[in-house]
């Protein structure tokens, strides 16, 4: 887009961050749709059409305005899809499967990042938008043919259909009647009003998981993950550390490796220790990155007499970004979705909506501000600021996460 003069480096952070504001609107609208009694599957299908419109605007884009509007529509659609998947996945999953299945959503998300970056190397942005349009169309079709969750059927008083769905999902020998009784014990038996729903947030058993997930999600984003997704290749290119095509794949590859490691061991240890371990190594990565900028900007003067030495030190930022990406995938990347899937049962759409609004606002701030901080106050101060988030995350996780 920059090569075609549609975007410049001043509008790039706006495009990279606007998707999170759109997703925040999506997360805020889903609880409204739910309280009004709309079927979440229908909402997801309509949002897919909005996302398709957004991709069409990107395909025909001739100015930054088209791109920003298109990305906003795609972001709103992505937010609706995210709520649908986060709410639907635990509803069709047995208790002993929730950790690995809900965590698998985070893992698949990293795979999606890799595919997007990989195809972005070879495809012009318009063809990349066409690829996204095809994916969104497949998603819409899958929503249509996918069965309602058994939880939704139970809430509607349709126990027979809930039983058929459970047998379809888990096999003809599955004890569906017992599972239906479990569902009735965990969910609301009837629709509730706006006032009842918001009054429920005053109850600690509803408010606590909402607050815990919201704070964890905020720290996850303020630590710089989304900013690193958006600008890691830019950092590596500027430091002459890697070929631009390879740089764009570097971060998502290590995200996937970390996610795989997390999936292998998450059933054998407490989730809090995965997150604390990840936070420690992410803090180390940011501190090391800050030192690298301090050395290369203030002592080696890479643009002048020490350019060869700086090129030799190219492994430093590469190693830091690899460590950060691996640690995020190992801890926060998978564990967050596992927590969301296992902690929310009653009032989940409202709770997920509140958490999502806060999360995406933090993502917007992190991505929007990171690029300007990097350009104006330098990498040393920027990465030190990000490091402080992880010290808060370690303390919060240790005291407030019990499993």
C-alpha positions in Angstrom: 0.0 0.0 0.0 2.9 2.3 0.7 4.5 1.5 -2.6 1.2 2.4 -4.4 1.1 5.7 -2.4 -2.2 4.6 -0.8 -0.7 4.8 2.7 2.4 6.5 4.2 4.2 5.9 7.4 2.1 8.5 9.2 -1.2 6.7 8.4 0.3 3.2 8.9 -0.2 3.1 12.7 -3.8 4.3 12.2 -4.6 1.4 9.9 -2.8 -1.0 12.2 -4.7 0.1 15.2 -8.2 1.0 13.9 -9.1 -2.7 13.8 -9.0 -2.8 17.6 -11.4 0.1 18.1 -13.8 -1.7 15.7 -13.4 -5.0 17.6 -14.2 -3.1 20.8 -17.5 -1.9 19.3 -18.2 -5.5 18.3 -17.6 -6.8 21.8 -19.8 -4.1 23.2 -22.6 -4.9 20.8 -22.8 -8.7 21.3 -24.2 -8.5 24.9 -26.8 -6.0 23.5 -27.8 -8.5 20.8 -28.0 -11.3 23.4 -30.1 -9.3 25.9 -32.5 -8.4 23.0 -32.9 -12.0 22.3 -31.2 -12.2 19.0 -29.7 -15.5 17.9 -25.9 -15.2 18.1 -25.5 -17.4 15.0 -27.6 -14.9 13.0 -25.5 -12.0 14.3 -22.3 -13.8 13.3 -23.7 -14.4 9.8 -24.6 -10.7 9.4 -21.2 -9.6 10.7 -19.6 -11.9 8.1 -21.4 -9.9 5.4 -20.1 -6.7 6.9 -16.6 -8.1 6.9 -17.0 -9.1 3.3 -18.0 -5.5 2.5 -14.8 -4.4 4.3 -12.6 -6.6 2.2 -14.3 -5.3 -1.0 -13.5 -1.8 0.0 -9.8 -2.8 0.5 -9.8 -4.5 -2.9 -11.0 -1.4 -4.7 -9.1 1.0 -2.4 -7.6 4.1 -4.1 -7.0 6.1 -0.9 -6.3 5.7 2.8 -9.9 6.4 3.6 -11.1 3.2 1.8 -8.5 1.1 3.6 -9.3 2.5 7.0 -13.1 2.0 6.5 -12.5 -1.5 5.1 -10.2 -2.5 8.0 -12.8 -1.1 10.5 -15.5 -3.3 9.0 -13.3 -6.3 8.9 -12.3 -5.6 12.6 -16.0 -5.4 13.6 -16.7 -8.7 11.8 -13.6 -10.3 13.5 -14.8 -9.1 16.9 -18.2 -10.7 16.4 -16.6 -13.9 15.2 -14.3 -13.9 18.2 -17.1 -13.6 20.7 -19.1 -16.3 18.9 -16.2 -18.7 18.9 -15.1 -18.0 22.5 -18.7 -18.4 23.7 -19.5 -21.4 21.4 -16.4 -23.5 22.0 -16.8 -24.2 25.7 -20.5 -24.9 25.2 -19.8 -27.9 22.9 -16.8 -29.1 24.9 -16.8 -31.5 27.9 -15.3 -30.3 31.2 -12.3 -32.6 30.8 -11.6 -31.2 27.3 -12.1 -27.5 28.0 -8.4 -26.7 28.7 -6.9 -28.2 25.6 -9.8 -27.3 23.2 -10.2 -23.6 24.4 -6.4 -23.3 24.4 -6.4 -24.7 20.9 -8.3 -21.6 19.8 -5.3 -19.5 20.8 -3.0 -21.9 18.9 -5.1 -21.7 15.8 -5.1 -17.9 16.0 -1.3 -18.0 15.8 -1.5 -20.3 12.8 -3.8 -17.7 11.2 -1.2 -14.9 11.8 1.4 -17.0 10.2 -0.7 -17.8 7.1 -1.6 -14.1 6.8 2.1 -13.1 6.9 3.2 -15.9 4.6 0.6 -15.1 1.9 1.4 -11.4 2.4 4.9 -12.1 1.1 3.8 -13.4 -2.2 0.4 -11.7 -2.8 -0.3 -8.0 -3.4 -2.6 -6.5 -0.8 -5.6 -6.6 -3.0 -5.1 -10.4 -3.6 -4.6 -10.7 0.1 -8.0 -9.1 0.7 -9.5 -11.5 -1.8 -8.0 -14.4 0.2 -9.5 -12.9 3.4 -12.8 -12.6 1.6 -12.8 -16.3 0.7 -11.9 -17.3 4.3 -14.7 -15.1 5.6 -17.2 -16.7 3.2 -16.1 -20.2 4.4 -16.6 -19.1 8.0 -20.1 -17.8 7.2 -21.0 -21.1 5.6 -19.7 -23.1 8.5 -21.8 -21.1 10.9 -24.9 -21.8 8.9 -24.4 -25.6 8.8 -22.9 -25.9 12.4 -25.4 -27.0 15.0 -26.5 -24.8 17.8 -24.7 -25.5 21.1 -26.5 -27.8 23.5 -26.4 -25.0 26.1 -28.4 -22.8 23.8 -31.0 -25.5 23.3 -31.3 -26.1 27.0 -31.8 -22.4 27.6 -34.6 -22.4 25.1 -36.2 -25.4 26.8 -35.4 -27.7 23.8 -33.8 -30.6 25.7 -34.5 -33.1 23.0 -32.6 -31.1 20.4 -29.8 -30.6 23.0 -29.6 -34.4 23.4 -29.4 -34.9 19.6 -26.6 -32.3 19.4 -24.6 -33.9 22.2 -24.9 -37.3 20.6 -23.8 -35.8 17.3 -20.8 -34.1 18.9 -19.7 -36.9 21.2 -20.9 -40.2 19.8 -24.0 -42.4 20.1 -22.7 -43.9 23.4 -22.4 -40.6 25.2 -24.5 -40.1 28.3 -26.4 -37.0 27.1 -29.0 -36.9 29.8 -26.3 -36.5 32.5 -24.6 -33.8 30.5 -27.9 -31.9 30.1 -28.4 -31.9 33.9 -24.9 -30.5 34.3 -25.7 -27.7 31.8 -28.9 -26.8 33.7 -26.8 -26.5 36.9 -24.4 -24.1 35.2 -26.6 -21.9 33.0 -29.6 -19.6 33.4 -32.9 -21.3 32.9 -34.6 -18.3 31.3 -33.9 -15.0 29.6 -33.0 -12.1 31.8 -33.6 -8.4 31.5 -31.1 -5.6 31.1 -31.4 -4.6 34.8 -31.0 -8.2 36.0 -28.0 -8.8 33.8 -26.2 -5.7 35.1 -27.2 -6.4 38.6 -25.5 -9.7 38.3 -22.2 -7.9 37.9 -22.5 -6.8 41.5 -22.3 -10.4 42.5 -18.7 -11.4 43.2 -19.0 -14.8 41.5 -19.8 -13.0 38.2 -17.7 -9.9 38.7 -14.5 -11.6 39.8 -13.9 -13.7 36.6 -14.8 -10.7 34.5 -12.3 -8.5 36.3 -9.6 -11.1 36.3 -9.9 -11.8 32.6 -10.1 -8.1 31.8 -7.0 -7.2 33.7 -5.1 -10.2 32.3 -6.1 -9.3 28.8 -5.2 -5.7 29.3 -1.7 -6.6 30.6 -1.3 -9.0 27.7 -1.9 -6.2 25.2 -0.1 -3.4 27.0 3.0 -5.6 27.2 3.3 -5.0 23.5 2.2 -8.2 21.8 0.0 -6.6 19.1 2.6 -3.9 18.6 5.2 -6.5 18.0 2.9 -8.4 15.6 2.5 -5.1 13.7 6.0 -3.8 13.8 8.5 -6.7 14.5 9.4 -6.9 10.8 9.9 -3.2 10.7 12.3 -3.4 13.7 14.3 -6.1 12.1 14.5 -4.4 8.7 15.6 -1.1 10.3 18.4 -2.9 12.2 19.5 -4.6 9.0 19.0 -7.9 10.9 17.0 -9.9 8.3 15.6 -10.0 4.9 12.2 -8.2 4.9 10.4 -11.4 3.6 11.9 -13.5 6.3 11.4 -10.8 8.9 7.6 -10.8 8.3 7.5 -14.6 9.1 9.9 -14.6 12.1 7.5 -13.4 14.8 4.5 -15.7 14.0 6.8 -18.8 13.6 8.0 -18.4 17.2 4.5 -17.7 18.4 3.5 -21.1 17.0 6.5 -22.9 18.5 5.6 -21.4 21.9 1.9 -22.3 21.5 2.8 -25.9 20.7 5.0 -26.2 23.8 2.1 -24.7 25.9 -0.4 -27.2 24.5 1.8 -30.1 25.3 2.2 -29.3 29.0 -0.8 -27.2 30.0 -2.8 -30.2 31.3 0.1 -31.0 33.7 0.6 -27.7 35.6 -1.2 -24.7 36.9 -2.0 -22.0 34.2 -0.7 -19.3 36.6 2.8 -20.7 36.5 2.8 -20.8 32.7 1.9 -17.1 32.6 4.4 -16.1 35.3 7.2 -18.0 33.5 6.2 -16.4 30.2 6.1 -12.9 31.8 9.6 -13.2 33.3 11.1 -14.1 29.9 9.1 -11.5 28.1 10.4 -8.9 30.6 13.9 -10.2 30.0 13.4 -9.9 26.2 12.2 -6.2 26.5 15.0 -5.3 28.9 17.6 -6.8 26.5 15.9 -5.0 23.6 16.1 -1.7 25.5 19.8 -2.3 26.1 20.4 -3.0 22.5 18.8 0.3 21.5 20.8 2.1 24.1 24.1 0.6 22.9 23.4 1.1 19.1 21.8 4.5 19.4 24.1 6.2 21.9 27.5 4.4 21.9 28.1 2.6 18.6 26.4 5.1 16.3 25.3 2.5 13.7 24.7 5.0 10.9 28.4 6.1 10.9 31.7 4.5 11.8 30.4 1.3 13.5 28.0 0.1 10.8 29.9 -3.2 10.3 29.9 -3.9 14.0 26.2 -3.2 14.3 25.5 -5.5 11.4 27.5 -8.2 13.3 25.3 -7.6 16.3 22.2 -8.3 14.2 21.6 -11.6 16.2 20.7 -9.4 19.3 17.3 -8.1 18.2 16.6 -11.3 16.4 17.1 -13.3 19.6 15.1 -10.8 21.6 12.1 -11.0 19.3 12.3 -14.8 19.1 12.4 -15.0 22.9 9.4 -12.6 23.2 7.3 -14.4 20.6 8.1 -17.9 22.0 7.3 -16.7 25.6 4.0 -15.1 24.6 2.9 -18.2 22.7 4.0 -20.4 25.6 2.1 -18.4 28.2 -0.3 -15.6 27.4 -1.2 -16.6 23.9 -2.9 -19.9 24.7 -3.6 -19.6 28.4 -5.8 -16.5 27.9 -8.3 -18.3 25.7 -8.3 -21.3 28.1 -9.1 -19.0 31.0 -12.0 -17.4 29.1 -13.4 -20.8 28.1 -13.2 -22.2 31.6 -14.1 -19.3 33.8 -17.3 -18.0 32.0 -20.5 -20.0 32.3 -23.3 -17.7 33.4 -23.7 -14.2 31.8 -20.7 -15.1 29.6 -21.6 -12.9 26.7 -21.8 -9.9 29.0 -18.6 -10.8 30.7 -16.7 -11.6 27.5 -18.1 -8.3 26.0 -16.7 -6.2 28.9 -13.4 -8.0 28.8 -13.2 -7.6 25.0 -13.9 -3.9 25.1 -11.1 -3.3 27.6 -8.8 -5.6 25.8 -9.2 -4.0 22.4 -8.9 -0.5 23.7 -5.6 -1.5 25.3 -4.5 -3.1 22.0 -5.4 0.1 20.1 -3.3 2.2 22.5 -0.4 -0.2 22.4 -0.2 -0.4 18.6 -1.1 3.3 18.0 1.4 4.6 20.5 4.3 2.1 20.0 5.3 3.3 16.6 5.4 6.9 17.6 7.3 6.2 20.8 9.8 4.2 18.8 10.3 7.1 16.4 10.3 10.0 19.0 11.7 8.8 22.3 13.8 5.9 20.9 13.8 2.1 21.5 15.5 2.3 24.9 12.7 4.2 26.7 9.9 2.5 24.7 10.9 -1.0 25.7 11.6 -0.1 29.3 8.0 1.2 29.4 6.7 -2.0 28.1 8.8 -4.0 30.6 7.0 -2.4 33.5 3.8 -4.1 32.4 5.2 -7.5 33.0 6.2 -6.8 36.6 2.6 -5.9 37.2 1.5 -9.0 35.4 3.7 -11.3 37.5 2.3 -9.8 40.8 -1.3 -9.9 39.6 -1.1 -13.4 38.3 0.5 -14.7 41.4 -2.1 -13.3 43.8 -5.3 -13.4 41.8 -5.1 -16.5 39.6 -5.6 -19.7 41.5 -5.4 -22.4 38.9 
